Amino acid sequence: MPNMRIKDIPRFIRTTDPDDIMLNFVMEVSQECLNSSSIIFNTFNEFDKEVLQVLASKSSNIFAIGPLTLLNKNFLKIHHHSLNSSLWKEDTSCIKWLDKMKPNSVVYVNYGNITMMSNHHLKEFAWGLANSKYHFLWVVRPNVVMDGSLCQKLYLKVCL
């Protein structure tokens, strides 16, 4: 991309380590996307024209269909429910507990969908939250731990 600067690249893949797990993940997924029959982007041509042109030179079926947030806004008015963009099954069992809490009294923690950490770091974070003495709602994906073993004592399906 012409005029692309280092600061334009997401921080989690700014690295000089060719063995970096996130860099390799992004490279692999990007290559798989180029091998797919089509790629859909949540943007529009006038906003990302240069990027879309470069991508179109590498793959023939590039579709800009965004911004999807406007679609969601209009859809909510018509159908009175929200669109779910998550690939993970939502667990809504904490909603009743959350509804009983005072406004602004619960800390919400969510690592997103690409963060990974060691079991040790996950435990340290858990102890930090527990020792804060604040109520918290913590979203923990089953695959958040790098070695694939989530500490079972931390993975609870109930709100405490």
C-alpha positions as CSV (number, residue, x, y, z in Angstrom):
1,M,0.0,0.0,0.0
2,P,1.4,3.4,-0.9
3,N,1.8,5.8,2.0
4,M,1.2,3.1,4.6
5,R,3.0,3.9,7.8
6,I,4.0,1.6,10.7
7,K,1.4,3.3,12.9
8,D,-1.3,2.3,10.4
9,I,-0.6,-1.4,11.2
10,P,-2.4,-2.8,14.2
11,R,-0.2,-3.0,17.2
12,F,-0.7,-6.7,17.7
13,I,1.1,-7.5,14.5
14,R,3.9,-4.8,14.6
15,T,6.8,-7.0,15.2
16,T,10.3,-7.9,13.9
17,D,9.9,-11.5,15.1
18,P,9.1,-13.8,12.1
19,D,7.8,-16.4,14.6
20,D,5.3,-14.1,16.3
21,I,2.1,-16.0,16.8
22,M,-0.2,-13.1,15.9
23,L,1.8,-12.1,12.8
24,N,1.7,-15.6,11.5
25,F,-2.0,-16.0,12.3
26,V,-2.8,-12.8,10.4
27,M,-0.6,-13.8,7.5
28,E,-2.2,-17.2,7.3
29,V,-5.8,-15.9,7.5
30,S,-5.0,-13.2,4.9
31,Q,-3.7,-15.8,2.5
32,E,-6.7,-18.0,3.0
33,C,-9.0,-15.0,2.3
34,L,-7.2,-14.5,-1.0
35,N,-7.8,-18.1,-1.9
36,S,-11.6,-17.9,-1.1
37,S,-14.2,-17.4,-3.8
38,S,-15.3,-14.0,-2.4
39,I,-14.3,-11.5,0.3
40,I,-16.9,-9.3,2.0
41,F,-15.7,-6.1,3.8
42,N,-17.6,-3.9,6.2
43,T,-16.7,-0.7,4.4
44,F,-17.6,1.3,1.3
45,N,-15.7,2.1,-1.9
46,E,-15.5,5.9,-1.3
47,F,-13.9,5.3,2.2
48,D,-11.4,2.6,1.4
49,K,-11.0,3.0,-2.4
50,E,-7.2,2.5,-2.6
51,V,-7.2,-0.5,-0.3
52,L,-10.1,-2.2,-2.1
53,Q,-8.3,-1.6,-5.5
54,V,-5.1,-3.3,-4.2
55,L,-7.2,-6.2,-2.9
56,A,-9.2,-6.4,-6.1
57,S,-5.9,-6.8,-8.0
58,K,-5.2,-10.0,-5.9
59,S,-8.7,-11.4,-5.8
60,S,-11.5,-11.0,-8.3
61,N,-14.5,-11.1,-6.0
62,I,-14.2,-8.3,-3.5
63,F,-17.4,-6.8,-2.1
64,A,-17.7,-3.7,0.0
65,I,-21.1,-3.8,1.7
66,G,-20.7,-1.5,4.7
67,P,-21.2,0.2,6.9
68,L,-23.1,-2.6,8.5
69,T,-23.7,-0.5,11.7
70,L,-26.3,1.5,9.7
71,L,-28.0,-1.7,8.6
72,N,-28.2,-2.8,12.2
73,K,-29.6,0.5,13.2
74,N,-32.4,0.3,10.6
75,F,-33.0,-3.4,11.3
76,L,-33.5,-2.8,15.0
77,K,-36.3,-0.3,14.2
78,I,-38.1,-2.8,12.0
79,H,-37.6,-6.1,13.9
80,H,-37.1,-4.9,17.5
81,H,-34.2,-7.2,18.2
82,S,-30.4,-7.0,17.5
83,L,-28.2,-8.7,15.0
84,N,-25.5,-10.9,16.5
85,S,-22.1,-10.5,14.8
86,S,-20.4,-12.9,17.2
87,L,-19.2,-16.3,16.1
88,W,-19.3,-17.5,19.8
89,K,-22.5,-18.7,21.4
90,E,-23.7,-16.1,23.8
91,D,-24.4,-17.0,27.4
92,T,-27.1,-14.7,28.7
93,S,-27.4,-16.4,32.1
94,C,-25.8,-13.4,33.9
95,I,-28.4,-10.9,32.7
96,K,-30.7,-11.4,35.7
97,W,-27.8,-11.0,38.1
98,L,-26.6,-7.9,36.2
99,D,-30.1,-6.4,36.3
100,K,-30.0,-6.6,40.1
101,M,-26.8,-4.6,40.4
102,K,-26.7,-0.8,40.9
103,P,-25.8,1.3,37.8
104,N,-22.1,1.7,37.2
105,S,-21.2,-0.9,39.9
106,V,-20.0,-3.8,37.8
107,V,-16.6,-4.0,36.0
108,Y,-17.0,-5.5,32.6
109,V,-13.9,-7.4,31.3
110,N,-13.6,-8.8,27.7
111,Y,-10.4,-9.7,25.9
112,G,-11.9,-9.7,22.5
113,N,-11.6,-12.6,20.1
114,I,-7.9,-12.8,19.3
115,T,-6.2,-12.3,22.7
116,M,-4.4,-15.3,24.0
117,M,-2.4,-15.7,27.3
118,S,-0.8,-18.3,29.4
119,N,-2.7,-20.1,32.2
120,H,-0.4,-18.2,34.7
121,H,-1.4,-14.8,33.3
122,L,-5.1,-15.8,33.3
123,K,-4.9,-16.8,37.0
124,E,-3.0,-13.6,37.9
125,F,-5.7,-11.5,36.2
126,A,-8.4,-13.5,38.0
127,W,-6.8,-12.9,41.4
128,G,-6.5,-9.2,40.5
129,L,-10.2,-9.0,39.7
130,A,-11.1,-10.9,42.9
131,N,-8.9,-8.8,45.1
132,S,-10.3,-5.6,43.6
133,K,-13.5,-6.2,45.7
134,Y,-15.6,-4.9,42.9
135,H,-18.4,-6.9,41.2
136,F,-17.3,-8.0,37.8
137,L,-18.6,-9.7,34.7
138,W,-15.7,-11.4,32.9
139,V,-16.1,-12.8,29.4
140,V,-13.6,-15.7,29.0
141,R,-13.5,-17.7,25.8
142,P,-12.6,-21.4,26.3
143,N,-9.6,-21.0,23.9
144,V,-8.1,-17.9,25.6
145,V,-5.2,-19.9,27.1
146,M,-2.4,-20.5,24.6
147,D,-1.7,-24.2,25.5
148,G,-5.4,-25.0,25.1
149,S,-6.0,-25.8,28.8
150,L,-8.2,-23.3,30.5
151,C,-8.0,-23.5,34.3
152,Q,-11.3,-25.2,35.0
153,K,-11.7,-23.4,38.4
154,L,-11.8,-20.1,36.5
155,Y,-14.2,-21.2,33.8
156,L,-17.5,-21.0,35.6
157,K,-20.9,-20.8,34.0
158,V,-22.5,-18.9,36.9
159,C,-22.1,-15.3,38.1
160,L,-20.6,-15.0,41.5
